[in-house]
Amino acid sequence: MRGALSLKPTYYEALRRLTLQLAGVRMGSDHAFLVETRLSSLARTEGFDSLDSMVEELFAVGQARLAIQVVSALVERDTHFNRDPASFDALFDVALRDLAEKRGGGRIDLLSYGCGSGQDVYSVAMRARAPDGRDALGATTLHMTGVDYPSQALERARAGRYTHFEVQRGLSARDMVCHFTPDPAPGSTDWVAADHLRENITFQDMHLMSGSEQMDPYHIVMFRGSLDHYSQSARIRVIRSLTKVLRPYGYLILGSNETLNDMSYGLEPIAGVPGLYRKPELEAEPILPDGKQPNGRTSFDGARDRTRTAG
């Protein structure tokens, strides 16, 4: 049974505005219980004696680091291993196979944008070790980078640590045994990604709405299952920035049920493969449906530190 909600109603609306401003994500108006559940855990981690005291300090002091931590907790997405198999087929059967043939060897760099707790990245790593994955890669080596807001989920991705429930969501018993090991700590039921699975994988914390400008170029960018969470203006900014970090002939992979609709970002849809787009050799300026050009804005004016510094 759900307990009584403690935050003032005005704080919920303020948190919704903050999430939209910093992350471009529209939070539903009926998520009060989810807000309190996620932020109560963060409040304990940050050393506050209650959720109320953390939220009051957030809006009274305007601490930027705390604002990012709060928003990261609120936009954390529930995910699982091997979700949306059709987009993984597009990755291996089309994108990786094409790039491997063009390159004939060397390294292919893949970016998982908004990686959350890392299941997508580890799912790709497992398939890359399977026979069909090795066949698609040929003589090339796959290097993967997962990026997301700094959060507890991202720390779990770095550690490769998952609960027994999480490893059962999307993993076969064979993959679980081959690629994960039980945590030896007394009383723990967690599973940890094996060393061989974590080779050529890195995770980085980054402000998804502005940090991509400093990223290196990638051959493939995965941004799956997230478009609907963003406002229209934030969606344009994110896709435009991801297009810029794609190498010529690189691929953008959305979810198999996602599309860029009638927007043009200089990307070519791959016929018969939903959610898969390729960047041609020559870049084209994005053209929006109403004919307007992007304004080039790269950051929002978020909360600023005034009296308290991060510990």
FIKENU-957926 format. One record per residue (C-alpha): x, y, z; residue in one letter. Coordinates in steps of 0.2 Angstrom, whole numbers, plus 2048, in hexadecimal, padded with zeros to 3 digits. Example, Ala and Ser with C-alpha at 12.3 -4.5 7.8 and 13.67 -1.06 7.14 Angstrom:
BEGIN
node east: 83E, north: 7EA, up: 827, aa: A .
node east: 844, north: 7FB, up: 824, aa: S .
//
This chain:
BEGIN
node east: 800, north: 800, up: 800, aa: M .
node east: 807, north: 811, up: 7FB, aa: R .
node east: 80B, north: 81D, up: 80A, aa: G .
node east: 805, north: 82F, up: 80B, aa: A .
node east: 80E, north: 83A, up: 7FF, aa: L .
node east: 818, north: 847, up: 808, aa: S .
node east: 81E, north: 854, up: 7FB, aa: L .
node east: 814, north: 864, up: 7F9, aa: K .
node east: 80A, north: 864, up: 7E8, aa: P .
node east: 814, north: 874, up: 7E2, aa: T .
node east: 824, north: 86A, up: 7E3, aa: Y .
node east: 81E, north: 85D, up: 7D7, aa: Y .
node east: 81A, north: 86A, up: 7CA, aa: E .
node east: 82B, north: 872, up: 7CE, aa: A .
node east: 834, north: 861, up: 7CB, aa: L .
node east: 82A, north: 85F, up: 7BB, aa: R .
node east: 830, north: 870, up: 7B5, aa: R .
node east: 842, north: 86C, up: 7BA, aa: L .
node east: 842, north: 85B, up: 7B1, aa: T .
node east: 83C, north: 863, up: 7A1, aa: L .
node east: 849, north: 871, up: 7A3, aa: Q .
node east: 858, north: 867, up: 7A6, aa: L .
node east: 854, north: 856, up: 79D, aa: A .
node east: 847, north: 85B, up: 790, aa: G .
node east: 83C, north: 84D, up: 798, aa: V .
node east: 829, north: 850, up: 79B, aa: R .
node east: 825, north: 847, up: 7AC, aa: M .
node east: 813, north: 842, up: 7AE, aa: G .
node east: 807, north: 84A, up: 7BA, aa: S .
node east: 803, north: 83A, up: 7C2, aa: D .
node east: 814, north: 834, up: 7C7, aa: H .
node east: 814, north: 83B, up: 7D9, aa: A .
node east: 817, north: 82A, up: 7E1, aa: F .
node east: 825, north: 826, up: 7D5, aa: L .
node east: 82D, north: 837, up: 7D9, aa: V .
node east: 82D, north: 834, up: 7EB, aa: E .
node east: 834, north: 823, up: 7EA, aa: T .
node east: 842, north: 827, up: 7DF, aa: R .
node east: 847, north: 838, up: 7E8, aa: L .
node east: 845, north: 830, up: 7F9, aa: S .
node east: 853, north: 824, up: 7F5, aa: S .
node east: 85E, north: 833, up: 7EE, aa: L .
node east: 85B, north: 83D, up: 7FD, aa: A .
node east: 862, north: 82F, up: 808, aa: R .
node east: 871, north: 82D, up: 7FD, aa: T .
node east: 874, north: 840, up: 7FD, aa: E .
node east: 873, north: 841, up: 810, aa: G .
node east: 863, north: 84A, up: 813, aa: F .
node east: 858, north: 845, up: 821, aa: D .
node east: 848, north: 846, up: 817, aa: S .
node east: 842, north: 847, up: 805, aa: L .
node east: 83A, north: 858, up: 80A, aa: D .
node east: 84A, north: 85F, up: 810, aa: S .
node east: 853, north: 85A, up: 7FF, aa: M .
node east: 846, north: 862, up: 7F4, aa: V .
node east: 845, north: 872, up: 7FE, aa: E .
node east: 857, north: 874, up: 7FD, aa: E .
node east: 857, north: 871, up: 7EB, aa: L .
node east: 84B, north: 87F, up: 7E7, aa: F .
node east: 851, north: 88B, up: 7F5, aa: A .
node east: 863, north: 88A, up: 7F1, aa: V .
node east: 863, north: 884, up: 7DF, aa: G .
node east: 872, north: 878, up: 7E0, aa: Q .
node east: 876, north: 873, up: 7CE, aa: A .
node east: 87E, north: 862, up: 7D3, aa: R .
node east: 86F, north: 85D, up: 7DD, aa: L .
node east: 863, north: 863, up: 7CF, aa: A .
node east: 86C, north: 857, up: 7C3, aa: I .
node east: 86B, north: 848, up: 7D0, aa: Q .
node east: 858, north: 84B, up: 7D2, aa: V .
node east: 854, north: 84C, up: 7C0, aa: V .
node east: 85F, north: 83D, up: 7BD, aa: S .
node east: 855, north: 833, up: 7C9, aa: A .
node east: 844, north: 839, up: 7C2, aa: L .
node east: 848, north: 835, up: 7B0, aa: V .
node east: 850, north: 824, up: 7B3, aa: E .
node east: 849, north: 818, up: 7A7, aa: R .
node east: 843, north: 806, up: 7AB, aa: D .
node east: 84D, north: 7FA, up: 79F, aa: T .
node east: 852, north: 7E8, up: 79D, aa: H .
node east: 85E, north: 7DD, up: 794, aa: F .
node east: 85A, north: 7DA, up: 781, aa: N .
node east: 84B, north: 7E5, up: 780, aa: R .
node east: 845, north: 7E9, up: 76F, aa: D .
node east: 84E, north: 7DA, up: 766, aa: P .
node east: 849, north: 7E1, up: 755, aa: A .
node east: 855, north: 7F1, up: 757, aa: S .
node east: 863, north: 7E5, up: 75D, aa: F .
node east: 860, north: 7DB, up: 74C, aa: D .
node east: 862, north: 7EC, up: 743, aa: A .
node east: 872, north: 7F0, up: 74C, aa: L .
node east: 87A, north: 7DF, up: 749, aa: F .
node east: 873, north: 7DA, up: 738, aa: D .
node east: 873, north: 7EB, up: 730, aa: V .
node east: 87E, north: 7F8, up: 738, aa: A .
node east: 88C, north: 7EE, up: 73F, aa: L .
node east: 88D, north: 7E3, up: 730, aa: R .
node east: 88E, north: 7F1, up: 724, aa: D .
node east: 89B, north: 7FB, up: 72E, aa: L .
node east: 8A6, north: 7EC, up: 731, aa: A .
node east: 8A6, north: 7E8, up: 71E, aa: E .
node east: 8AA, north: 7FA, up: 71A, aa: K .
node east: 8B8, north: 7FB, up: 727, aa: R .
node east: 8BF, north: 7EA, up: 725, aa: G .
node east: 8C6, north: 7EA, up: 736, aa: G .
node east: 8CB, north: 7F6, up: 744, aa: G .
node east: 8BF, north: 7FD, up: 751, aa: R .
node east: 8AC, north: 802, up: 750, aa: I .
node east: 8A6, north: 80E, up: 75E, aa: D .
node east: 895, north: 80D, up: 764, aa: L .
node east: 88C, north: 81A, up: 770, aa: L .
node east: 87D, north: 815, up: 77B, aa: S .
node east: 875, north: 826, up: 77E, aa: Y .
node east: 86A, north: 826, up: 78E, aa: G .
node east: 871, north: 815, up: 793, aa: C .
node east: 869, north: 815, up: 7A4, aa: G .
node east: 86F, north: 806, up: 7AE, aa: S .
node east: 878, north: 7FE, up: 79F, aa: G .
node east: 86E, north: 7EF, up: 79A, aa: Q .
node east: 86E, north: 7F5, up: 788, aa: D .
node east: 881, north: 7F6, up: 787, aa: V .
node east: 883, north: 7E5, up: 78F, aa: Y .
node east: 876, north: 7DD, up: 784, aa: S .
node east: 880, north: 7E3, up: 775, aa: V .
node east: 890, north: 7DC, up: 77D, aa: A .
node east: 888, north: 7CB, up: 77F, aa: M .
node east: 882, north: 7CA, up: 76D, aa: R .
node east: 892, north: 7D0, up: 767, aa: A .
node east: 89A, north: 7C0, up: 76E, aa: R .
node east: 88C, north: 7B5, up: 767, aa: A .
node east: 890, north: 7AC, up: 756, aa: P .
node east: 885, north: 7B8, up: 74C, aa: D .
node east: 88C, north: 7C7, up: 755, aa: G .
node east: 89E, north: 7C1, up: 751, aa: R .
node east: 899, north: 7BE, up: 73F, aa: D .
node east: 892, north: 7D0, up: 73D, aa: A .
node east: 8A1, north: 7D8, up: 745, aa: L .
node east: 8AE, north: 7CE, up: 73A, aa: G .
node east: 8BF, north: 7D5, up: 73D, aa: A .
node east: 8B9, north: 7E5, up: 746, aa: T .
node east: 8B9, north: 7E8, up: 759, aa: T .
node east: 8AA, north: 7F0, up: 761, aa: L .
node east: 8AD, north: 7FD, up: 76F, aa: H .
node east: 89E, north: 804, up: 778, aa: M .
node east: 89B, north: 813, up: 783, aa: T .
node east: 88B, north: 816, up: 78D, aa: G .
node east: 886, north: 828, up: 793, aa: V .
node east: 879, north: 82E, up: 79E, aa: D .
node east: 876, north: 83B, up: 7AC, aa: Y .
node east: 880, north: 837, up: 7BC, aa: P .
node east: 874, north: 82C, up: 7C6, aa: S .
node east: 873, north: 81C, up: 7D0, aa: Q .
node east: 86E, north: 813, up: 7C0, aa: A .
node east: 87E, north: 818, up: 7B7, aa: L .
node east: 889, north: 812, up: 7C6, aa: E .
node east: 880, north: 801, up: 7C5, aa: R .
node east: 884, north: 801, up: 7B2, aa: A .
node east: 897, north: 804, up: 7B6, aa: R .
node east: 897, north: 7F7, up: 7C3, aa: A .
node east: 88E, north: 7EB, up: 7B8, aa: G .
node east: 883, north: 7E6, up: 7C7, aa: R .
node east: 871, north: 7E0, up: 7C6, aa: Y .
node east: 864, north: 7D8, up: 7D1, aa: T .
node east: 85E, north: 7C6, up: 7CE, aa: H .
node east: 84E, north: 7CE, up: 7C7, aa: F .
node east: 857, north: 7D9, up: 7BB, aa: E .
node east: 862, north: 7CB, up: 7B4, aa: V .
node east: 852, north: 7C0, up: 7B1, aa: Q .
node east: 84A, north: 7CE, up: 7A7, aa: R .
node east: 84F, north: 7CA, up: 795, aa: G .
node east: 85E, north: 7BF, up: 798, aa: L .
node east: 85E, north: 7AC, up: 795, aa: S .
node east: 865, north: 7A1, up: 7A2, aa: A .
node east: 874, north: 79D, up: 797, aa: R .
node east: 878, north: 7AF, up: 795, aa: D .
node east: 876, north: 7B2, up: 7A7, aa: M .
node east: 882, north: 7A4, up: 7AC, aa: V .
node east: 88F, north: 7A8, up: 79E, aa: C .
node east: 890, north: 7BB, up: 7A0, aa: H .
node east: 88C, north: 7BE, up: 7B2, aa: F .
node east: 892, north: 7B8, up: 7C3, aa: T .
node east: 889, north: 7B8, up: 7D3, aa: P .
node east: 88E, north: 7C5, up: 7E0, aa: D .
node east: 899, north: 7BC, up: 7ED, aa: P .
node east: 894, north: 7C8, up: 7FB, aa: A .
node east: 88A, north: 7C0, up: 809, aa: P .
node east: 878, north: 7C1, up: 807, aa: G .
node east: 879, north: 7C9, up: 7F6, aa: S .
node east: 86E, north: 7C3, up: 7E7, aa: T .
node east: 876, north: 7CF, up: 7DA, aa: D .
node east: 87E, north: 7C9, up: 7CA, aa: W .
node east: 88E, north: 7D2, up: 7C3, aa: V .
node east: 893, north: 7D3, up: 7B1, aa: A .
node east: 8A2, north: 7C9, up: 7AE, aa: A .
node east: 8B3, north: 7D1, up: 7A9, aa: D .
node east: 8B2, north: 7CA, up: 797, aa: H .
node east: 8A1, north: 7D3, up: 795, aa: L .
node east: 8A8, north: 7E4, up: 79B, aa: R .
node east: 8B6, north: 7E4, up: 78F, aa: E .
node east: 8B6, north: 7F3, up: 783, aa: N .
node east: 8A7, north: 7FB, up: 78D, aa: I .
node east: 8A8, north: 80C, up: 796, aa: T .
node east: 89A, north: 816, up: 79F, aa: F .
node east: 89B, north: 829, up: 7A0, aa: Q .
node east: 88F, north: 836, up: 7A9, aa: D .
node east: 88A, north: 844, up: 79E, aa: M .
node east: 87C, north: 851, up: 79D, aa: H .
node east: 872, north: 84A, up: 78E, aa: L .
node east: 86B, north: 85B, up: 789, aa: M .
node east: 87C, north: 863, up: 787, aa: S .
node east: 88B, north: 858, up: 789, aa: G .
node east: 88B, north: 84F, up: 778, aa: S .
node east: 894, north: 85E, up: 771, aa: E .
node east: 8A4, north: 858, up: 779, aa: Q .
node east: 8A2, north: 846, up: 774, aa: M .
node east: 8AD, north: 83D, up: 767, aa: D .
node east: 8A6, north: 837, up: 757, aa: P .
node east: 89E, north: 826, up: 757, aa: Y .
node east: 899, north: 819, up: 749, aa: H .
node east: 889, north: 814, up: 751, aa: I .
node east: 87E, north: 81D, up: 75E, aa: V .
node east: 870, north: 814, up: 767, aa: M .
node east: 862, north: 81E, up: 76D, aa: F .
node east: 854, north: 812, up: 770, aa: R .
node east: 843, north: 814, up: 779, aa: G .
node east: 845, north: 826, up: 77E, aa: S .
node east: 83D, north: 831, up: 771, aa: L .
node east: 82C, north: 832, up: 779, aa: D .
node east: 833, north: 838, up: 789, aa: H .
node east: 83A, north: 848, up: 782, aa: Y .
node east: 831, north: 858, up: 77E, aa: S .
node east: 831, north: 85D, up: 76C, aa: Q .
node east: 83E, north: 86A, up: 76D, aa: S .
node east: 84A, north: 85E, up: 778, aa: A .
node east: 847, north: 850, up: 76B, aa: R .
node east: 84D, north: 85B, up: 75D, aa: I .
node east: 85D, north: 861, up: 767, aa: R .
node east: 861, north: 84F, up: 76C, aa: V .
node east: 860, north: 847, up: 75B, aa: I .
node east: 869, north: 856, up: 753, aa: R .
node east: 877, north: 854, up: 75F, aa: S .
node east: 878, north: 841, up: 75D, aa: L .
node east: 879, north: 844, up: 74A, aa: T .
node east: 888, north: 84F, up: 74C, aa: K .
node east: 892, north: 841, up: 756, aa: V .
node east: 88E, north: 834, up: 749, aa: L .
node east: 89C, north: 831, up: 73C, aa: R .
node east: 898, north: 831, up: 72A, aa: P .
node east: 88F, north: 821, up: 725, aa: Y .
node east: 88C, north: 81E, up: 738, aa: G .
node east: 87B, north: 818, up: 73E, aa: Y .
node east: 86E, north: 81E, up: 74B, aa: L .
node east: 864, north: 811, up: 753, aa: I .
node east: 853, north: 815, up: 75A, aa: L .
node east: 846, north: 809, up: 761, aa: G .
node east: 83E, north: 7FE, up: 754, aa: S .
node east: 82E, north: 807, up: 757, aa: N .
node east: 835, north: 818, up: 757, aa: E .
node east: 837, north: 824, up: 748, aa: T .
node east: 83E, north: 835, up: 744, aa: L .
node east: 82D, north: 838, up: 73B, aa: N .
node east: 82F, north: 846, up: 72E, aa: D .
node east: 83E, north: 84F, up: 735, aa: M .
node east: 84E, north: 84F, up: 72C, aa: S .
node east: 85F, north: 84F, up: 735, aa: Y .
node east: 869, north: 84A, up: 726, aa: G .
node east: 866, north: 838, up: 72A, aa: L .
node east: 860, north: 82B, up: 71E, aa: E .
node east: 853, north: 81E, up: 724, aa: P .
node east: 858, north: 80C, up: 720, aa: I .
node east: 84A, north: 804, up: 716, aa: A .
node east: 841, north: 7F6, up: 71E, aa: G .
node east: 84A, north: 7F8, up: 72F, aa: V .
node east: 840, north: 802, up: 73B, aa: P .
node east: 849, north: 80E, up: 746, aa: G .
node east: 85A, north: 80D, up: 73D, aa: L .
node east: 861, north: 81D, up: 734, aa: Y .
node east: 872, north: 81F, up: 72B, aa: R .
node east: 87C, north: 82F, up: 72A, aa: K .
node east: 882, north: 833, up: 718, aa: P .
node east: 894, north: 839, up: 714, aa: E .
node east: 88E, north: 84B, up: 712, aa: L .
node east: 884, north: 853, up: 721, aa: E .
node east: 874, north: 85C, up: 71E, aa: A .
node east: 86D, north: 86A, up: 729, aa: E .
node east: 85E, north: 863, up: 732, aa: P .
node east: 84D, north: 869, up: 72C, aa: I .
node east: 83E, north: 869, up: 737, aa: L .
node east: 82C, north: 865, up: 732, aa: P .
node east: 827, north: 878, up: 733, aa: D .
node east: 836, north: 87E, up: 72A, aa: G .
node east: 83E, north: 886, up: 739, aa: K .
node east: 851, north: 884, up: 73C, aa: Q .
node east: 857, north: 87E, up: 74D, aa: P .
node east: 85D, north: 88D, up: 758, aa: N .
node east: 86D, north: 885, up: 75D, aa: G .
node east: 86A, north: 886, up: 76F, aa: R .
node east: 875, north: 87A, up: 778, aa: T .
node east: 871, north: 87D, up: 78B, aa: S .
node east: 863, north: 882, up: 797, aa: F .
node east: 865, north: 88E, up: 7A5, aa: D .
node east: 863, north: 881, up: 7B3, aa: G .
node east: 865, north: 883, up: 7C6, aa: A .
node east: 875, north: 88B, up: 7CC, aa: R .
node east: 87F, north: 888, up: 7DB, aa: D .
node east: 87F, north: 897, up: 7E7, aa: R .
node east: 882, north: 892, up: 7F9, aa: T .
node east: 886, north: 880, up: 7FA, aa: R .
node east: 893, north: 876, up: 7F0, aa: T .
node east: 894, north: 864, up: 7EC, aa: A .
node east: 89C, north: 859, up: 7F9, aa: G .
//
